[in-house]
Amino acid sequence: MNKLLKNLIELIFPSNCFGCGLEGTWLCNNCAEKIPICSKHDCFWCNSNTRKRNICLPCQQESQLSALFVITAYQNLLFQDMLHNLKYNFASSISDAFKFLLIKYFEQNKINITSKDSVIVPIPLHKKRLAERGFNQSELIGNHVAEILQLKINPKLLIRTKNTKSQMTLNKADRILNMQKSFVCPDPAQVKGKDIILIDDVLTTGTTIREAAQALKASGCRSVSAIVLAKGGLINMKDNVRID
């Protein structure tokens, strides 16, 4: 997105806190506390008990993931409002507010998923949708993760070959059909032996993440993990309450 367009969007859609309207920020410190950071250790794929990388062994096989990390619950209305405006009001700078949540998550959850061969790969948009939106929200989030974890990011390691329908309007069976063979790694030599960390905004049925992981594994990467901003129906095990 060029600078002129960004300035025009800022003029039409100025930075005010989504929670309280405070000028100059998309999310003030007080309102950030209204978005609880996930601290559950059960499997995010099936909710069975596991303390290893938030995904149990059977679900590692089904999902093609070695680890799965979720920042917060999609049911949080403040979070929903921020994400909707990021994706559909073309306000790319809103991604800066999610950086605060990412930092908070990594501070509270001492996780170790990086190696010298780790590379961050954002879930890509199809070129037509990218042209419409002007940016890929997963890539913006991935840039923040790369900065926080001090890792390389390479958006070119995965491309979306199908201009799929929005997953939000489909049931689980249709989502699977919609996403089949949607991704390809254009240069397998670049991922061979690498530990890939996929980045996406929301995890629902996991179809998108699974298809992307399969494409990368077929190209020879050593492992695939995923970090997503949100998933529906999370349970905060520390407080034993839903955080929606």
C-alpha positions in Angstrom: 0.0 0.0 0.0 1.5 3.4 -1.1 2.1 6.2 1.4 -0.5 8.5 -0.2 -3.2 5.9 0.2 -2.1 5.2 3.8 -2.3 8.9 4.6 -5.8 9.1 3.1 -7.0 6.2 5.1 -5.6 7.7 8.3 -7.4 11.0 7.5 -10.7 9.2 6.9 -10.2 6.6 9.6 -8.0 8.2 12.3 -6.3 6.1 15.1 -8.7 5.9 18.0 -8.7 3.2 20.6 -11.3 0.6 19.6 -12.2 0.1 23.3 -12.6 3.6 24.6 -12.0 6.1 21.8 -8.7 7.4 23.1 -7.0 9.4 20.3 -3.6 8.4 18.9 -3.7 4.6 19.4 -5.8 1.7 18.1 -5.6 -0.1 21.5 -4.8 1.7 24.8 -3.1 -0.2 27.7 -6.4 -0.2 29.7 -8.4 -1.7 26.9 -5.7 -4.2 26.0 -6.4 -5.8 29.4 -9.9 -6.6 28.1 -8.4 -9.0 25.6 -7.2 -11.9 27.8 -4.1 -13.7 26.7 -4.6 -17.5 26.3 -2.7 -19.6 28.9 -4.4 -23.0 28.2 -2.2 -26.0 27.7 -4.8 -28.5 26.3 -4.7 -29.4 22.6 -6.0 -26.6 20.5 -7.1 -29.0 17.8 -9.3 -31.4 19.9 -9.2 -30.0 23.5 -7.7 -33.2 25.0 -5.2 -32.8 27.8 -1.6 -32.2 26.7 1.2 -29.9 27.9 3.4 -30.5 24.8 3.3 -27.6 22.4 -0.5 -27.2 22.7 -1.3 -30.1 20.3 -1.5 -33.8 21.1 0.2 -36.5 19.1 -2.9 -37.7 17.2 -3.7 -34.1 16.2 -0.1 -33.4 15.2 -0.6 -36.2 12.6 -4.0 -34.9 11.5 -3.0 -31.2 11.4 0.6 -31.7 10.1 1.7 -29.4 12.8 4.5 -29.9 15.4 3.2 -27.1 17.6 0.3 -24.7 17.7 0.1 -21.5 19.6 -3.0 -19.3 19.9 -2.9 -15.7 21.4 -6.5 -15.1 22.4 -10.2 -16.0 21.9 -12.0 -14.9 18.7 -15.2 -14.5 20.7 -13.8 -11.4 22.3 -15.8 -8.5 20.7 -13.1 -6.0 21.0 -10.7 -8.3 19.2 -13.3 -9.0 16.5 -13.8 -5.3 15.9 -10.1 -4.7 15.5 -9.5 -7.6 13.2 -12.6 -6.8 11.0 -11.4 -3.2 10.5 -7.9 -4.4 9.7 -9.1 -6.8 7.0 -12.1 -4.9 5.5 -11.5 -1.2 6.1 -7.9 -1.4 4.7 -6.4 0.1 7.8 -3.1 -1.9 7.8 -1.7 0.1 10.7 -4.2 -1.6 13.1 -1.8 -4.6 13.0 0.4 -2.5 15.4 -2.2 -3.1 18.1 -1.8 -6.9 17.7 1.9 -6.5 18.2 1.2 -5.6 21.9 -0.9 -8.8 22.3 1.9 -10.9 20.7 4.5 -9.4 23.1 2.3 -10.0 26.0 1.7 -13.6 25.0 5.4 -14.5 24.6 6.2 -12.8 27.9 3.5 -14.9 29.7 4.0 -18.2 27.9 7.7 -19.2 27.9 7.7 -21.1 24.6 10.7 -22.4 22.6 9.8 -23.2 19.0 12.8 -21.6 17.2 16.0 -23.0 15.8 18.7 -21.8 13.6 16.7 -23.2 10.7 13.4 -21.5 11.7 11.6 -19.4 9.0 8.3 -17.5 9.4 5.9 -18.0 6.6 2.6 -16.1 6.6 -0.5 -17.8 5.1 -0.7 -16.1 1.7 -3.7 -14.4 0.0 -4.5 -15.1 -3.6 -3.1 -12.4 -5.9 -6.6 -11.1 -6.7 -7.6 -10.7 -3.1 -4.2 -9.2 -2.3 -4.7 -6.6 -5.0 -8.1 -5.8 -3.7 -7.0 -5.4 0.0 -3.5 -4.0 -0.7 -1.9 -6.0 2.0 -1.9 -9.5 3.6 -2.9 -9.3 7.2 -1.1 -12.5 8.0 2.1 -11.0 6.6 1.7 -7.9 8.8 1.3 -10.1 11.9 4.2 -12.3 10.7 6.5 -9.2 10.6 5.7 -8.5 14.2 6.4 -12.1 15.2 9.6 -12.1 13.3 10.7 -9.0 15.1 9.7 -10.3 18.5 11.4 -13.7 18.0 14.2 -12.3 16.0 13.6 -14.7 13.1 13.6 -14.4 9.3 10.3 -14.1 7.4 9.8 -15.2 3.9 6.4 -14.7 2.4 7.5 -16.1 -1.0 7.9 -19.7 0.3 4.2 -20.4 -0.1 1.7 -19.1 -2.7 -2.1 -19.6 -2.9 -3.0 -21.0 -6.3 -6.8 -20.9 -5.8 -8.9 -17.8 -5.3 -11.1 -19.6 -2.7 -14.4 -18.4 -1.2 -14.3 -16.9 2.3 -14.1 -19.7 4.9 -16.3 -17.8 7.3 -19.5 -18.6 5.3 -18.8 -22.3 4.8 -19.4 -25.4 7.0 -16.6 -27.8 7.9 -17.1 -30.1 4.9 -17.3 -27.3 2.4 -14.2 -25.6 4.0 -12.2 -28.8 3.3 -13.3 -28.9 -0.3 -12.8 -25.2 -0.7 -9.1 -25.3 0.4 -8.0 -28.6 -1.2 -4.7 -28.1 -3.1 -4.9 -24.3 -2.6 -1.2 -23.9 -1.7 2.1 -24.7 -3.4 5.7 -24.1 -2.5 7.3 -22.5 -5.6 10.9 -23.3 -4.6 11.3 -26.5 -2.5 15.0 -26.0 -2.2 14.3 -23.0 0.0 12.3 -24.9 2.6 14.2 -28.2 2.6 15.3 -29.0 6.1 13.8 -25.8 7.5 11.5 -25.4 10.6 8.6 -23.4 9.2 6.4 -21.3 11.5 3.1 -20.5 9.8 1.3 -17.3 10.7 -2.5 -16.7 10.4 -5.1 -14.5 11.9 -7.9 -16.9 12.9 -8.0 -20.6 13.3 -11.5 -22.1 12.8 -11.6 -25.7 11.5 -7.9 -25.7 10.8 -8.4 -26.5 7.1 -6.3 -23.6 5.8 -3.4 -24.3 8.2 -3.4 -28.0 7.4 -3.4 -27.5 3.7 -0.5 -25.1 3.9 1.4 -27.4 6.2 0.9 -30.3 3.8 2.3 -28.3 0.9 5.4 -27.3 2.8 6.0 -30.8 4.1 5.6 -32.2 0.6 8.4 -29.8 -0.4 10.8 -31.2 2.2 10.7 -28.9 5.3 11.7 -30.5 8.6 8.7 -29.4 10.6 5.8 -27.0 10.6 4.4 -25.1 13.6 1.8 -22.4 13.6 1.0 -19.2 15.5 -2.5 -17.7 15.1 -4.0 -14.6 16.7 -7.2 -16.3 17.7 -9.4 -19.4 17.8 -13.0 -19.8 18.8 -14.1 -21.5 22.0 -10.9 -21.2 24.0 -10.8 -22.2 27.7 -8.4 -20.3 30.0 -7.3 -23.2 32.2 -5.7 -21.0 34.8 -9.0 -19.4 35.7 -11.2 -22.3 34.4 -13.5 -19.9 32.6 -14.2 -19.1 29.0 -12.5 -16.0 27.8 -15.0 -15.1 25.1 
